[in-house]
Amino acid sequence: MKLRVGILGATGAVGQKFVKLLDGHPWFEVTALAASERSAGKPYHLAAHWLEDTPIPPKTAQIIVQNAETDLLDCDFVFSGLDASVAGDVEEQYARAGYPVISNAKNFRMHPQVPLLIPEVNADHLALIDRQDWGSSGFIVTNPNCASVGITLALKPLYDAFGIETVMVTTLQALSGAGYPGVPSLDAVANVVPFIGGEEDKVETEPLKLLGKLSSIGVEPAQIGISAQCTRVPVIEGHLATASVKLTTSHVPLSAVLKAIASFKADSEIARLPTSPDRVLDYSPDHAFPQPRRHSQAGKGMTVSIGRVRECPVLDFKLVCLAHNTIRGAAGGALLNAELLAARGKLKHR
């Protein structure tokens, strides 16, 4: 029997991506949906302003939407695509009621007992679940900010092989990262917006927890100085980032950096998960690689593309990386987290 899934924030852009990705999933089945009070009581196909390029799955279309802030869903675990303004209270309510919560919201990402998880980077951090105490068997697991994901995965092989001292990064983030209706058209068209509220702080702090070491007192953050500038660009999907990196190890040749990136793979436990891509990182020497329109769907949106790896005249090396922000950076990343939890026996029938 498939595990029964509830989706909180089901009518929003991330909630809709959950619905799409879960259609036909071999382990999970959507059985309950929740959103705001104004959507409650309506069948999903009437409550959601559907944004995806495929129709709403027929079974899901008929599910009656419940109130995320007042109702507890009849399911085995929940995905949360809630807005941060309400996610904290609702997710805690579910955890206290005994539900596993796999969240895309920012509210608990930096909580010392809550895993901030990218399975290929820090699967060992799932041990933090056993340190949570919500007064029940419930727990919370989060995935990172949509810009932090690609940057962290690109840095991971370099951090493991050589250590990293400093990162200077600029993001060029897609419009879909702002949700729907998102950025006003007169701000977005033929323009670049050089500010995304709260984004630079996330990019400067979340990779430190993700790359940090699990200890008896929690996660000891990686000792890396990260400076980020985050911009919104007129691209629909795919967050691009340009980064310059200073390594801890001195005199590392470019060939060694390229080898570390090319040889990076998920371990066998993670590689077997249904949403895991064949290639976690896809490096190309093509000077025009990567581009959001051409490469964001690599690995069904779960592969991070890396290009333009070269020596930096100020730091050591620089590169460009690309991640699909609503798949790897949101719903797909949370789905991979849930699959890892299920594989380890942390998700069960209620």
Secondary structure, 3 states (H helix, E strand, C coil): CCEEEEEECCCCHHHHHHHHHHCCCCCEEEEEEEECCCCCCCEHHHHCCCCCCCCCCHHHHCCECEECCCCCCCCCEEEECCCHHHHHHHHHHHHHCCCEEEECCCCCCCCCCCCECCHHHHHHHHHHHHHCCCCCCCEEEECCCHHHHHHHHHHHHHHHHHCEEEEEEEEEECHHHHCCCCCCHHHHCCCCECCCCCHHHHHHHHHHHHCCEEECCEEECCCCEEEEEEEECCCCCCEEEEEEEEECCCCCCHHHHHHHHHCCCCCHHHHCCCCCCCCCEEEECCCCCCCHHHHCCHHHHCCEEEEEEEECCCCCEEEEEEECCCHHHHHHHHHHHHHHHHHCCCCCCC
